[in-house]
Structure formats: structure tokens, C-alpha cells
Amino acid sequence: MKPLVWSFSSLKTFEQCPRKYYHTKIRKDIVERDTEATLYGKDVHSAAENYIKEDKPIPAKYGYMQPVLDQLKGLEGDKYAELKLGLTKDLAPCDFSAKDVWWHGIADMVVVNSEKKLAYSVDFKTSKNARYADTKQLDLVAVGLFKKFPEIQRVKSALIFVVSNDLVRAEHVVEDVPKYIEKPAQTVARIEAAISNNVWNPVQGPLCKFCPVHECEFNRS
């Protein structure tokens, strides 16, 4: 069996519905098309990256992000935008697309202060509010940062909802890396079992009507 490469978003897809995961991640006979919301999110991330990396002015329509980005730029340390991270199965750091990569993810913005053994990790969200915020994504990015920058002992993380100006914080310490990876690894094991047994049972839910797997018996689109 080909080694499984996973990300936070792919685990979320499997947990939502194994059938959808099979078609979009394994068989890849169905491609999820960009929506107005996803295109907006990509544009926002690009604007933030260009401002952090190249000091390109923020487009007027995204001016609401300016105060947040200026605060981040003012933090002491080395700054990275759209930082690609990778880990092997034994949690050694590797390139995002390395042959032996096990997990990979992209951090929207990271500030590394080696002198203070501290990193800041920020993920920009374009949804309207933080009602369904999930900090597990921050846990995984923190693990990737601890491995890529071994001098770091703490990571201060945040989900920043740029539209509603909401902030969801989390703090991570290097001693808790096993805890951060435990539950995701269990889900990965479930995916590997599904691959081995070729069993992809669908899960019925409110998102079925938006699912691109139209032949599924639960799809009501």
C-alpha cells in the first residue's frame, strides 16, 4: 500500500464522510471546484502574503486586514508567510513534498524569535465568525514548527477571523507534541484501514447537498 500523506483538511474530509474522501483524495475521480468563498479566501491569503513578504500595499477591499498585519509585522523575529512544513512518520522535519513526507501543512504567517525560544503562528480565516473555530489545525502546525525550528520551546498560535475581527488563541509547548499528534494519528490509522479493506461508507449530514459526489445515495443536490 502506498504510504498515506495527509493534512488537516484531508482528515476533516474523512471525518465528514469517508465516501467523499475516497472520491476526492484516493480515486481522485471527482475534483471539488472553487466556490466564491474559496476564491475569496485565496485572494485574501495572497494579499496578506504579498504584504508581509514584499511590502506590497493591501488592496483597498481588504483594508480591514491592515491593523492585524501591521501588528504581526511589528513582532520581533524572523517572519515567514505561507511557510510550507512537512514531517515524516517518525516526526522528523522534511520538505512539504519530500518522498517520505507523512504530514504536511502550510502556516499562513509565522514569526520565529530564537532568542526567546518562541514562535507566533497565525492562520487567517475568511468565514464570517469564529463560531465553528477548530484549533486542531494550530496543534499540527505547532508540531511542524517545533521540529523545523528545534530551538523553539513555545508557540503562541491564533486563528484570526479577518472579516469579523474575531481571534481564537492557543498556546503550545514542545513537551506536549505527543498529545497534539495522538488523535490525528488515530484518524490516519482509520483511513489506512479503510484503504486496506476498501470500505468507504458514506455519512449522511447537512452538508450532503453541497457534496460533489452526486451518485451518493445521500446527495440531495
Buried (B, 14 or more C-beta within 10 A) or exposed (E): EEEBBBBBEBBBBBEBBBBBBBBBBBEEEBEBEEEEEEEBBEBBBBBBBBBBEEEEEBBEEBEEBEEBBEEBEEBEBEBBBBBBBBBBEEBEBBEEEBEBBBBBBBBBBBBBBEEEEBBBBBBBBBBEEBEEBEBBBBBBBBBBBBBBBEEBBBBBBBBBBBBBEBEBEBEBEBEBBEEBBEEBBEBBEEBBEBBEEEEBEBBEEEEBEEBBBEEBEBBEE
